[in-house]
Amino acid sequence: MRMQEKTMVADTLAGINGELGRYGAIIAQTENKELKQTLKQFRTACEQSQEELYQIAREKSYYVPAAKASEEAVAHVKSLFSTSSL
């Protein structure tokens, strides 16, 4: 059975998104400044790949983003973060 292009793009995006999460976790736990900088460079390259693949998926209608949030919804979320004490 041949895998369809749309499925391959979706699987690749899911994999890249997972890698981005792992880079974030590893960077936060790394004390070595050189290693941390190298990992940040890898993460940046990974983000660029993700963005390129995302654009291809949008162009081919493999991915349709959710509707944009209303101004009220955005303001509400911003207020939640600005008033919480972390």
N, CA, C and O atoms as CSV, one atom per row, in Angstrom:
chain,resi,resn,atom,element,x,y,z
A,1,MET,N,N,0.849,-1.181,0.000
A,1,MET,CA,C,0.000,0.000,0.000
A,1,MET,C,C,0.893,1.242,0.000
A,1,MET,O,O,1.796,1.365,0.828
A,2,ARG,N,N,0.636,2.151,-0.926
A,2,ARG,CA,C,1.417,3.382,-1.008
A,2,ARG,C,C,0.878,4.418,-0.039
A,2,ARG,O,O,-0.329,4.626,0.080
A,3,MET,N,N,1.794,5.051,0.639
A,3,MET,CA,C,1.391,6.109,1.557
A,3,MET,C,C,1.131,7.370,0.745
A,3,MET,O,O,1.929,7.725,-0.122
A,4,GLN,N,N,0.052,8.031,1.013
A,4,GLN,CA,C,-0.293,9.246,0.297
A,4,GLN,C,C,0.574,10.408,0.772
A,4,GLN,O,O,1.023,10.449,1.918
A,5,GLU,N,N,0.794,11.349,-0.141
A,5,GLU,CA,C,1.618,12.511,0.170
A,5,GLU,C,C,1.072,13.279,1.376
A,5,GLU,O,O,1.842,13.710,2.235
A,6,LYS,N,N,-0.226,13.449,1.445
A,6,LYS,CA,C,-0.841,14.181,2.553
A,6,LYS,C,C,-0.514,13.509,3.888
A,6,LYS,O,O,-0.226,14.195,4.868
A,7,THR,N,N,-0.554,12.192,3.933
A,7,THR,CA,C,-0.239,11.450,5.155
A,7,THR,C,C,1.232,11.609,5.508
A,7,THR,O,O,1.577,11.772,6.678
A,8,MET,N,N,2.096,11.563,4.508
A,8,MET,CA,C,3.526,11.720,4.761
A,8,MET,C,C,3.836,13.114,5.313
A,8,MET,O,O,4.642,13.258,6.233
A,9,VAL,N,N,3.196,14.131,4.750
A,9,VAL,CA,C,3.410,15.498,5.232
A,9,VAL,C,C,2.931,15.620,6.679
A,9,VAL,O,O,3.626,16.191,7.519
A,10,ALA,N,N,1.755,15.088,6.965
A,10,ALA,CA,C,1.210,15.160,8.326
A,10,ALA,C,C,2.108,14.423,9.312
A,10,ALA,O,O,2.362,14.925,10.407
A,11,ASP,N,N,2.587,13.253,8.943
A,11,ASP,CA,C,3.471,12.484,9.821
A,11,ASP,C,C,4.788,13.208,10.063
A,11,ASP,O,O,5.307,13.220,11.179
A,12,THR,N,N,5.320,13.809,9.007
A,12,THR,CA,C,6.577,14.547,9.135
A,12,THR,C,C,6.403,15.763,10.034
A,12,THR,O,O,7.248,16.035,10.886
A,13,LEU,N,N,5.301,16.497,9.844
A,13,LEU,CA,C,5.038,17.651,10.709
A,13,LEU,C,C,4.899,17.221,12.169
A,13,LEU,O,O,5.416,17.887,13.066
A,14,ALA,N,N,4.210,16.121,12.404
A,14,ALA,CA,C,4.048,15.631,13.775
A,14,ALA,C,C,5.406,15.270,14.375
A,14,ALA,O,O,5.668,15.550,15.545
A,15,GLY,N,N,6.264,14.651,13.572
A,15,GLY,CA,C,7.603,14.303,14.049
A,15,GLY,C,C,8.436,15.529,14.365
A,15,GLY,O,O,9.112,15.579,15.393
A,16,ILE,N,N,8.391,16.521,13.483
A,16,ILE,CA,C,9.149,17.759,13.707
A,16,ILE,C,C,8.632,18.464,14.963
A,16,ILE,O,O,9.425,18.958,15.764
A,17,ASN,N,N,7.328,18.514,15.138
A,17,ASN,CA,C,6.768,19.168,16.323
A,17,ASN,C,C,7.224,18.462,17.602
A,17,ASN,O,O,7.493,19.111,18.613
A,18,GLY,N,N,7.307,17.149,17.552
A,18,GLY,CA,C,7.813,16.396,18.702
A,18,GLY,C,C,9.268,16.722,18.987
A,18,GLY,O,O,9.664,16.881,20.141
A,19,GLU,N,N,10.058,16.819,17.929
A,19,GLU,CA,C,11.469,17.163,18.089
A,19,GLU,C,C,11.628,18.553,18.704
A,19,GLU,O,O,12.482,18.765,19.564
A,20,LEU,N,N,10.805,19.489,18.260
A,20,LEU,CA,C,10.882,20.846,18.816
A,20,LEU,C,C,10.618,20.828,20.319
A,20,LEU,O,O,11.285,21.532,21.077
A,21,GLY,N,N,9.660,20.035,20.745
A,21,GLY,CA,C,9.379,19.917,22.174
A,21,GLY,C,C,10.546,19.316,22.933
A,21,GLY,O,O,10.878,19.752,24.035
A,22,ARG,N,N,11.164,18.309,22.332
A,22,ARG,CA,C,12.312,17.679,22.994
A,22,ARG,C,C,13.496,18.636,23.082
A,22,ARG,O,O,14.184,18.687,24.101
A,23,TYR,N,N,13.733,19.400,22.006
A,23,TYR,CA,C,14.819,20.382,22.061
A,23,TYR,C,C,14.590,21.360,23.206
A,23,TYR,O,O,15.517,21.669,23.954
A,24,GLY,N,N,13.370,21.846,23.345
A,24,GLY,CA,C,13.067,22.784,24.427
A,24,GLY,C,C,13.357,22.190,25.791
A,24,GLY,O,O,13.922,22.861,26.655
A,25,ALA,N,N,12.975,20.939,25.991
A,25,ALA,CA,C,13.217,20.283,27.283
A,25,ALA,C,C,14.701,20.074,27.532
A,25,ALA,O,O,15.183,20.293,28.643
A,26,ILE,N,N,15.422,19.655,26.513
A,26,ILE,CA,C,16.854,19.395,26.672
A,26,ILE,C,C,17.612,20.701,26.915
A,26,ILE,O,O,18.490,20.759,27.776
A,27,ILE,N,N,17.279,21.736,26.166
A,27,ILE,CA,C,17.958,23.024,26.325
A,27,ILE,C,C,17.783,23.541,27.748
A,27,ILE,O,O,18.730,24.051,28.347
A,28,ALA,N,N,16.591,23.411,28.284
A,28,ALA,CA,C,16.322,23.905,29.637
A,28,ALA,C,C,17.120,23.158,30.692
A,28,ALA,O,O,17.376,23.700,31.768
A,29,GLN,N,N,17.515,21.936,30.409
A,29,GLN,CA,C,18.221,21.122,31.397
A,29,GLN,C,C,19.733,21.091,31.189
A,29,GLN,O,O,20.450,20.445,31.954
A,30,THR,N,N,20.217,21.774,30.175
A,30,THR,CA,C,21.635,21.744,29.842
A,30,THR,C,C,22.375,22.888,30.517
A,30,THR,O,O,21.981,24.049,30.411
A,31,GLU,N,N,23.448,22.545,31.210
A,31,GLU,CA,C,24.256,23.574,31.871
A,31,GLU,C,C,25.411,24.050,31.003
A,31,GLU,O,O,25.843,25.195,31.129
A,32,ASN,N,N,25.912,23.200,30.132
A,32,ASN,CA,C,27.040,23.535,29.271
A,32,ASN,C,C,26.601,24.574,28.240
A,32,ASN,O,O,25.725,24.311,27.416
A,33,LYS,N,N,27.221,25.763,28.295
A,33,LYS,CA,C,26.794,26.875,27.433
A,33,LYS,C,C,27.018,26.588,25.952
A,33,LYS,O,O,26.194,26.960,25.117
A,34,GLU,N,N,28.125,25.928,25.621
A,34,GLU,CA,C,28.383,25.592,24.220
A,34,GLU,C,C,27.347,24.611,23.693
A,34,GLU,O,O,26.817,24.781,22.595
A,35,LEU,N,N,27.067,23.590,24.480
A,35,LEU,CA,C,26.067,22.606,24.086
A,35,LEU,C,C,24.699,23.267,23.964
A,35,LEU,O,O,23.953,22.999,23.022
A,36,LYS,N,N,24.378,24.123,24.913
A,36,LYS,CA,C,23.087,24.825,24.876
A,36,LYS,C,C,22.960,25.646,23.594
A,36,LYS,O,O,21.906,25.642,22.957
A,37,GLN,N,N,24.029,26.349,23.212
A,37,GLN,CA,C,24.000,27.165,21.999
A,37,GLN,C,C,23.844,26.281,20.762
A,37,GLN,O,O,23.090,26.621,19.850
A,38,THR,N,N,24.549,25.155,20.723
A,38,THR,CA,C,24.441,24.226,19.593
A,38,THR,C,C,23.025,23.678,19.481
A,38,THR,O,O,22.473,23.596,18.384
A,39,LEU,N,N,22.442,23.305,20.603
A,39,LEU,CA,C,21.076,22.792,20.602
A,39,LEU,C,C,20.081,23.858,20.133
A,39,LEU,O,O,19.118,23.544,19.434
A,40,LYS,N,N,20.314,25.105,20.513
A,40,LYS,CA,C,19.453,26.198,20.058
A,40,LYS,C,C,19.549,26.371,18.543
A,40,LYS,O,O,18.551,26.660,17.884
A,41,GLN,N,N,20.752,26.192,17.995
A,41,GLN,CA,C,20.919,26.283,16.547
A,41,GLN,C,C,20.167,25.150,15.853
A,41,GLN,O,O,19.521,25.366,14.827
A,42,PHE,N,N,20.251,23.936,16.416
A,42,PHE,CA,C,19.510,22.802,15.866
A,42,PHE,C,C,18.013,23.062,15.928
A,42,PHE,O,O,17.284,22.767,14.980
A,43,ARG,N,N,17.555,23.618,17.054
A,43,ARG,CA,C,16.132,23.910,17.207
A,43,ARG,C,C,15.681,24.940,16.173
A,43,ARG,O,O,14.605,24.803,15.591
A,44,THR,N,N,16.487,25.960,15.943
A,44,THR,CA,C,16.154,26.986,14.960
A,44,THR,C,C,16.038,26.375,13.559
A,44,THR,O,O,15.111,26.696,12.815
A,45,ALA,N,N,16.967,25.506,13.206
A,45,ALA,CA,C,16.908,24.832,11.903
A,45,ALA,C,C,15.658,23.960,11.811
A,45,ALA,O,O,15.011,23.898,10.766
A,46,CYS,N,N,15.328,23.296,12.899
A,46,CYS,CA,C,14.141,22.454,12.949
A,46,CYS,C,C,12.879,23.312,12.784
A,46,CYS,O,O,11.953,22.922,12.073
A,47,GLU,N,N,12.845,24.467,13.432
A,47,GLU,CA,C,11.708,25.383,13.300
A,47,GLU,C,C,11.560,25.861,11.863
A,47,GLU,O,O,10.443,25.987,11.360
A,48,GLN,N,N,12.680,26.128,11.200
A,48,GLN,CA,C,12.622,26.581,9.813
A,48,GLN,C,C,12.071,25.472,8.913
A,48,GLN,O,O,11.278,25.739,8.010
A,49,SER,N,N,12.490,24.241,9.158
A,49,SER,CA,C,11.969,23.110,8.387
A,49,SER,C,C,10.471,22.950,8.613
A,49,SER,O,O,9.709,22.696,7.680
A,50,GLN,N,N,10.069,23.102,9.860
A,50,GLN,CA,C,8.656,22.976,10.196
A,50,GLN,C,C,7.849,24.040,9.472
A,50,GLN,O,O,6.782,23.743,8.934
A,51,GLU,N,N,8.335,25.263,9.447
A,51,GLU,CA,C,7.627,26.361,8.789
A,51,GLU,C,C,7.524,26.125,7.286
A,51,GLU,O,O,6.475,26.369,6.689
A,52,GLU,N,N,8.605,25.651,6.673
A,52,GLU,CA,C,8.581,25.377,5.237
A,52,GLU,C,C,7.571,24.279,4.909
A,52,GLU,O,O,6.790,24.408,3.965
A,53,LEU,N,N,7.589,23.222,5.676
A,53,LEU,CA,C,6.665,22.121,5.431
A,53,LEU,C,C,5.223,22.546,5.706
A,53,LEU,O,O,4.304,22.129,5.001
A,54,TYR,N,N,5.029,23.368,6.722
A,54,TYR,CA,C,3.703,23.904,7.034
A,54,TYR,C,C,3.172,24.709,5.849
A,54,TYR,O,O,2.005,24.574,5.479
A,55,GLN,N,N,4.024,25.546,5.254
A,55,GLN,CA,C,3.602,26.355,4.107
A,55,GLN,C,C,3.220,25.471,2.918
A,55,GLN,O,O,2.242,25.754,2.225
A,56,ILE,N,N,3.977,24.416,2.684
A,56,ILE,CA,C,3.648,23.475,1.608
A,56,ILE,C,C,2.295,22.825,1.887
A,56,ILE,O,O,1.459,22.702,0.991
A,57,ALA,N,N,2.087,22.413,3.134
A,57,ALA,CA,C,0.817,21.778,3.508
A,57,ALA,C,C,-0.349,22.748,3.306
A,57,ALA,O,O,-1.413,22.342,2.840
A,58,ARG,N,N,-0.165,23.999,3.644
A,58,ARG,CA,C,-1.222,25.004,3.432
A,58,ARG,C,C,-1.502,25.198,1.953
A,58,ARG,O,O,-2.659,25.246,1.537
A,59,GLU,N,N,-0.435,25.312,1.151
A,59,GLU,CA,C,-0.601,25.533,-0.286
A,59,GLU,C,C,-1.358,24.390,-0.953
A,59,GLU,O,O,-2.139,24.616,-1.878
A,60,LYS,N,N,-1.132,23.177,-0.491
A,60,LYS,CA,C,-1.776,22.007,-1.087
A,60,LYS,C,C,-3.102,21.662,-0.403
A,60,LYS,O,O,-3.733,20.653,-0.718
A,61,SER,N,N,-3.506,22.513,0.531
A,61,SER,CA,C,-4.746,22.309,1.300
A,61,SER,C,C,-4.724,21.018,2.108
A,61,SER,O,O,-5.770,20.423,2.369
A,62,TYR,N,N,-3.524,20.587,2.505
A,62,TYR,CA,C,-3.401,19.429,3.385
A,62,TYR,C,C,-3.693,19.841,4.827
A,62,TYR,O,O,-4.061,19.021,5.668
A,63,TYR,N,N,-3.518,21.121,5.082
A,63,TYR,CA,C,-3.746,21.656,6.422
A,63,TYR,C,C,-4.561,22.929,6.301
A,63,TYR,O,O,-4.201,23.841,5.557
A,64,VAL,N,N,-5.641,22.985,7.023
A,64,VAL,CA,C,-6.466,24.194,7.065
A,64,VAL,C,C,-6.485,24.645,8.521
A,64,VAL,O,O,-7.013,23.940,9.380
A,65,PRO,N,N,-5.917,25.811,8.804
A,65,PRO,CA,C,-5.859,26.269,10.194
A,65,PRO,C,C,-7.245,26.591,10.746
A,65,PRO,O,O,-8.187,26.861,10.000
A,66,ALA,N,N,-7.340,26.556,12.048
A,66,ALA,CA,C,-8.588,26.924,12.718
A,66,ALA,C,C,-8.861,28.408,12.478
A,66,ALA,O,O,-7.959,29.169,12.128
A,67,ALA,N,N,-10.095,28.797,12.667
A,67,ALA,CA,C,-10.462,30.205,12.524
A,67,ALA,C,C,-9.687,31.042,13.541
A,67,ALA,O,O,-9.360,30.574,14.632
A,68,LYS,N,N,-9.406,32.268,13.170
A,68,LYS,CA,C,-8.675,33.161,14.070
A,68,LYS,C,C,-9.530,33.500,15.281
A,68,LYS,O,O,-10.752,33.620,15.187
A,69,ALA,N,N,-8.875,33.650,16.400
A,69,ALA,CA,C,-9.573,34.013,17.635
A,69,ALA,C,C,-10.052,35.453,17.549
A,69,ALA,O,O,-9.434,36.295,16.898
A,70,SER,N,N,-11.154,35.711,18.213
A,70,SER,CA,C,-11.680,37.077,18.237
A,70,SER,C,C,-10.795,37.948,19.117
A,70,SER,O,O,-10.018,37.452,19.932
A,71,GLU,N,N,-10.930,39.253,18.933
A,71,GLU,CA,C,-10.173,40.211,19.760
A,71,GLU,C,C,-10.485,39.992,21.239
A,71,GLU,O,O,-9.600,40.086,22.089
A,72,GLU,N,N,-11.751,39.700,21.536
A,72,GLU,CA,C,-12.172,39.488,22.926
A,72,GLU,C,C,-11.500,38.254,23.526
A,72,GLU,O,O,-11.064,38.273,24.677
A,73,ALA,N,N,-11.423,37.189,22.739
A,73,ALA,CA,C,-10.793,35.959,23.232
A,73,ALA,C,C,-9.308,36.177,23.495
A,73,ALA,O,O,-8.774,35.701,24.497
A,74,VAL,N,N,-8.646,36.891,22.602
A,74,VAL,CA,C,-7.223,37.185,22.774
A,74,VAL,C,C,-7.013,38.041,24.017
A,74,VAL,O,O,-6.111,37.774,24.811
A,75,ALA,N,N,-7.834,39.059,24.188
A,75,ALA,CA,C,-7.726,39.933,25.363
A,75,ALA,C,C,-7.958,39.147,26.647
A,75,ALA,O,O,-7.282,39.378,27.650
A,76,HIS,N,N,-8.907,38.225,26.620
A,76,HIS,CA,C,-9.201,37.409,27.797
A,76,HIS,C,C,-7.992,36.550,28.191
A,76,HIS,O,O,-7.622,36.488,29.364
A,77,VAL,N,N,-7.391,35.897,27.214
A,77,VAL,CA,C,-6.225,35.049,27.503
A,77,VAL,C,C,-5.060,35.899,28.006
A,77,VAL,O,O,-4.364,35.509,28.943
A,78,LYS,N,N,-4.848,37.059,27.385
A,78,LYS,CA,C,-3.781,37.950,27.843
A,78,LYS,C,C,-4.015,38.363,29.294
A,78,LYS,O,O,-3.074,38.433,30.084
A,79,SER,N,N,-5.262,38.634,29.638
A,79,SER,CA,C,-5.559,39.064,31.008
A,79,SER,C,C,-5.311,37.933,31.989
A,79,SER,O,O,-4.892,38.179,33.121
A,80,LEU,N,N,-5.562,36.703,31.577
A,80,LEU,CA,C,-5.304,35.566,32.452
A,80,LEU,C,C,-3.817,35.457,32.811
A,80,LEU,O,O,-3.456,35.155,33.948
A,81,PHE,N,N,-2.983,35.705,31.826
A,81,PHE,CA,C,-1.538,35.584,32.065
A,81,PHE,C,C,-0.971,36.808,32.765
A,81,PHE,O,O,0.000,36.688,33.512
A,82,SER,N,N,-1.542,37.962,32.547
A,82,SER,CA,C,-1.012,39.153,33.181
A,82,SER,C,C,-1.444,39.285,34.632
A,82,SER,O,O,-0.797,39.999,35.398
A,83,THR,N,N,-2.528,38.613,35.031
A,83,THR,CA,C,-2.990,38.721,36.402
A,83,THR,C,C,-2.584,37.525,37.263
A,83,THR,O,O,-2.720,37.572,38.486
A,84,SER,N,N,-2.093,36.465,36.645
A,84,SER,CA,C,-1.710,35.290,37.449
A,84,SER,C,C,-0.339,35.530,38.073
A,84,SER,O,O,0.505,36.229,37.512
A,85,SER,N,N,-0.143,34.946,39.223
A,85,SER,CA,C,1.154,35.061,39.882
A,85,SER,C,C,1.844,33.712,39.827
A,85,SER,O,O,1.420,32.748,40.465
A,86,LEU,N,N,2.927,33.666,39.043
A,86,LEU,CA,C,3.660,32.419,38.872
A,86,LEU,C,C,4.813,32.317,39.807
A,86,LEU,O,O,5.536,31.321,39.790
